[in-house]
Amino acid sequence: MAAAPQYDESSVKVLKGLEPVKHRPGMYTRTENPLHIIQEVIDNAADEALGGYAKNIEVVVYQDGSISIADDGRGIPVGIHPEMGVPTVEVVFTQLHAGGKFNKKDGGAYSFSGGLHGVGVSVTNALSTRLEVRVKREGAEYALAFSDGFVIEPIALLKEVGKKNTGTFVRCWPDPKYFDSPNIPMGELAHILRSKAVLLPGITVTLMVEKKDSSRDTQTWSYPDGLAGYLSEQLADAELIVPLFRGERYINEENDSFSKGEGAAWVITWTEEGGIARESYVNLIPTPSGGTHETGLRDGVFNAVKNFIDLHNLLPKGVKLLPEDLFARASFVLSTKVLDPQFQGQTKERLSSRDALRLVSTQVRDPFELWLNEHLDYGKKLAELAIRQAQSRMKAAKTVVKKKTSGVAVLPGKLTDCTSEDVSRRELFLVEGDSAGGSAKQGRDKDFQAILPLRGKVLNSWEVDQSELFGNNEIHDIAVAIGVDPHKPDGLADLSGLRYGKILIMSDADVDGSHIQVLLLTLFCRHFPQLVKNGHIHIAQPPLFRIDVPGSGKQKPPRKFYALDDGELEAIVDKLRLEKVREGSWGISRFKGLGEMNAEQLFDTTMNPDTRRTLQISFDALEDDTRRIMTMLMGKGEASSRRTWLEENGNLAEGDI
């Protein structure tokens, strides 16, 4: 019998400096290829341009796999950092939670920037075999170099330069061992650089790719006409229903809701057919998955058109307009400035700041409504487009209703259903516990959100025969509510009776909640695999913490942050400290369960499609590897396999104590 592994003081490992990044790079960046760590450096150069300090950004891709990014901004400070006791440029590249983006006081170094978590270029450094920095600042040029995140060439003065000759040059060699592929997708890199030129009119962005003969292919972008010029280029072959509507509005003075300088620039139009172009950015950071700022644009534009329709009495009787009726054929580019942006994850693909919805909506609605009433023909064309789409949607929904009402199944008595007949919009929340179910019922949007509270834990159905499933009341109620019968992974499933486009598992953010999630996922993956395969199953992600920050007079209204886990909580608290918010003045509340949230909190954080966070479940239930893992985890006779697996992987777990 093998000896038990030793567990003593030396077994407890503390990850210092940049070691957490090397240990789990996927928590800090995308690991398909090195593009995202390069983007962190590009974003820093763009932030200098956003502040009005840089006019040129130059990126070079070398034959040896390295990449350099240069700007003519102010240059990273090189003096000794007052707290760390080392040159500030070294701090920026070696400390996770460090950077000028945290300091928002009196405008700060970067009043508007993409960074919240503050990992940035330190992650680039951690995941590179070598990184070189040259800084031109205050009449001198300095250089230093790192290897695997550590300083190997301390900062040194290279030469004297002109006082106006300033900027930062960074060249890095990404370490292939951290990435699935060492190759940077050149199309994506070009798109990112072009977007910077679009969002910063007057800035010139250059991409050079070194060839084997040391010559360079060069692309240069500059858009003096900004967003409108870019969208016109994207839709060059399309026939526009209305001309481009462009606008730009920012908060001029501090008010109770928003800070000075917050706002948005946008350009939007509609096409009858063909492809659509949609891009959004927050402080120059691309948000390919959208977020609350896009929802704000949709909300502001929709309300303007709806007011126009009501004013001119254009809506036929019995037609109910929805925002997607208008937005189905919309193309837009949106650039938003938000003081403290909150993103879903460090990869910043989706904005989750709740205030951004109201900010963009209020900035867009009034000027667009004014434009519609000044151009009646265009207003009526948009009204016709939205009404036509709504009528088509309602007709399709009625067709589905006839199919699904032919059955004899009686819906569960504890199901609180919704009123919409559009299956694609309808959502079913499977909620842990009656108390949370009560809050969910009060807070939900009755139009398209249904609630089915679950008592206790669902049966482990991995090895249960489908003919015996309905012997369990909870599983019976779930199947009847969804409107789909259990089916086999390799068989045909009849989804014509499906009653909800999204089925969301909503449980507490604790161990019991995770157990309920696993049991429900087992049920869906084993007995309803087509629902998983078609993307209908989602997990709601309620926050674990709420952070209440008091206001500071008229300058700053009270703020409220939500954190999914300890990591997000730490990042928010670090940010507050670097903002010089008085230590301990903020309050931290931990939600023990969904039942502790009132209806409004539960809707805002976990149910509102505009501000919630969800995880879509997708995997191929037919794959042998998937079946093997699920059998090991959920099989009744697999206790020894689970024990072996836990012994091998237990050190990766974080205990919820």
Residue, then its C-alpha position, 0 to 999 in steps of 0.5 A: m500500500a502506497a504511503a499517504p502523501q505528506y501534509d505539513e507546513s510545507s504543503v501550503k503553497v503561497l503564490k507571490g507576485l506574478e506566480p498566480v498568473k503562471h499557475r492559472p493563466g486562464m483566469y487572467t487572459r485568453t489562452e487560445n493564442p497570445l493576442h490578448i496579452i498583446q492587446e493589454v499593451i495596445d490598450n495602454a497606448a490607446d489610453e494615452a491617445l484617449g487622454g489626448y497625449a499620443k497621436n501615433i501607435e505603431v505595432v510590429v510583428y517580427q519573424d522571431g514571434s515577438i511583437s512590439i508596441a510603441d506610442d508617442g504618449r507621455g511615457i511610463p513614470v520611471g521615478i521611485h514608487p513611494e510605496m514599493g521603493v522601486p522604479t514605477v515602470e517596474v511596478v507596472f510590469t510586475q504587480l498585478h493590482a497596479g497602474g494609473k487606471f486605478n487613480k480616478k481622483d481629480g481626473g487621475a492619470y487615466s480618468f477613462s480607461g478600460g482597466l478595472h482588475g488592474v492586471g494588464v501588462s503585468v500578465t503580458n510580462a508573466l507569460s513572456t519569456r522576455l519583455e523589453v521596455r524603453v521609455k522616453r520621458e523628461g528629456a531622457e530615454y530609459a531601458l529595462a528588461f524582464s524574463d518570465g516576469f522577473v527583472i533581468e536588466p534593471i532600469a538604466l539611462l540610455k541617452e538624452v533626448g528632446k523634452k518633447n520626444t516622449g513615449t513608450f516602447v514595449r517588445c515581448w516574446p510570448d511563452p508558447k507553453y501558456f498558449d494553445s497556439p503561439n501564432i497571433p491571428m493577424g486578422e483579429l490583430a488588424h481589426i483591433l488596431r483599426s478599431k482604435a483608429v476609428l474610435l480616436p479620430g486624428i490618431t494614426v495606427t500602423l501595423m508592420v509585419e516583418k517578412k523573411d527577407s527583413s522587409r515589412d508589409t505595412q498597413t496604416w489606418s486613420y479615420p478623420d470622420g470617426l465612427a460614421g466613416y467606419l460604419s459607411e465603409q462596413l455597409a458600403d454595398a448595403e441599401l440604407i433605410v435611413p441615413l446614418f444617425r450620429g451623435e456624441r453626448y457627455i456629462n458636462e457637470e457632476n450630478d447625482s447619477f453620473s460623473k463628468g465626462e461619462g457618455a457615449a458617441w454613436v452612429i446607427t442605421w438600418t438596412e432592409e437586407g444583407g449583413i449587419a455590422r455591430e461593434s461596441y467599445v467601452n473606453l476603447i476596449p472592444t466588447p464583442s459580447g455587448g453588454t449594458h451599454e449596447t442595451g442602453l443604446r437599444d433602450g434609448v433608440f426604441n423609446a424614441v421610436k415608440n414615442f414617435i409612433d405614439l405621437h403620430n398614432l401609427l401603431p395598429k390595434g393589437v400589435k405590441l412592439l418589442p425592442e428586438d422588433l426595431f433592432a433586428r436590422a440595425s447596424f451601429v458602432l457605439s463608443t462609451k466612456v464609463l468612469d469605473p467599468q465593470f466587465q464579466g471576467q478579465t477578458k472584458e468581452r461584455l460590460s456589466s456596469r448597471d449604470a451604463l444602461r441608463l447612461v447611454s439610454t438617456q444620452v441617446r433618446d432625446p437627440f434621436e427623438l428630435w431627429l425623427n420628428e425633424h425627418l418625418d419620412y425617416g421616422k415613418k420608415l423606421a416605424e413601419l419596419a418595427i411594426r412589420q417585424a412585430q406582426s411577423r413575430m406575433k404570427a409565428a408565435k401563434t403558430v407555435v401555440k397551436k402545436k403545443t396546446s394539443g397535448v393533455a399534460v397539465l402544467p405543475g401547480k407550483l409553476t408561475d408561468c409567463t404571458s408571452e407567446d414567443v417561445s424564443r423570448r420565454e425563460l424558465f427559472l428552476v429556483e432552489g427553495d421556496s423562499a428564493g422562489g417567492s422573491a423570484k416571482q415578485g421580481r421577475d418580468k411577468d411577460f417572459q419569465a416563468i418560475l418553478p421552485l424546487r424543494g430539496k435536491v433532485l434525484n441523481s438520474w445518471e443511472v435511472d431508466q427513462s421509464e422510471l424518471f417520472g416517479n420523481n415529482e421534481i423531475h416530472d414537474i420539470a419535464v412537463a413545464i418544459g414541454v419536452d419528453p426525455h430522450k436518448p443522446d443518439g435518438l431523435a427528439d421532438l422539441s416542437g412542444l418546447r415552451y421556453g427558449k432558455i432554461l436557467i438553473m438558479s441556485d445559491a452560490d454555495v456548496d449545496g447550490s453547486h450540488i443542485q446545479v450538478l444534479l440538474l445538469t446530470l438530468f439534462c445531459r443524460h435525459f434531455p441532451q438535445l436541449v443542451k446541444n441546442g443551447h437552451i440550458h444556462i446557469a444563473q450566476p448570483p453574486l456572493f458579495r455586495i459592496d456598499v460605498p458611501g457617497s462623498g458629497k456632490q462629487k460622488p454619489p453612493r455606489k454599489f458593487y456586486a462580486l461573484d467570488d472572493g477574487e472579484l471582491e478583492a479586486i473591487v476592494d483594491k480599487l477602492r483603496l487606490e481611489k483613496v476611499r477611507e478604509g472601512s467606510w465601505g460595507i461588505s455583505r455576503f449573501k448566504g442564499l438567494g432567499e436573502m435578496n429582496a425581489e429587486q436585488l434578485f432581479d437586478t443581479t441574477m434575472n435581468p437579461d441586461t445586467r445578469r451573468t449567466l453561463q451557457i452549458s454546451f458539450d457533446a453528450l455523445e463523446d466517450d470522454t464526456r460520458r466517462i467523466m460523468t459516469m465517474l462523477m455520478g455513477k453509484g458504483e464509482a466511489s473508488s474512482r471518485r476517491t482516486w480523482l479527488e486525491e489527484n485533484g483535491n489541491l485545486a479545490e478552494g474550500d468554502i469555509 
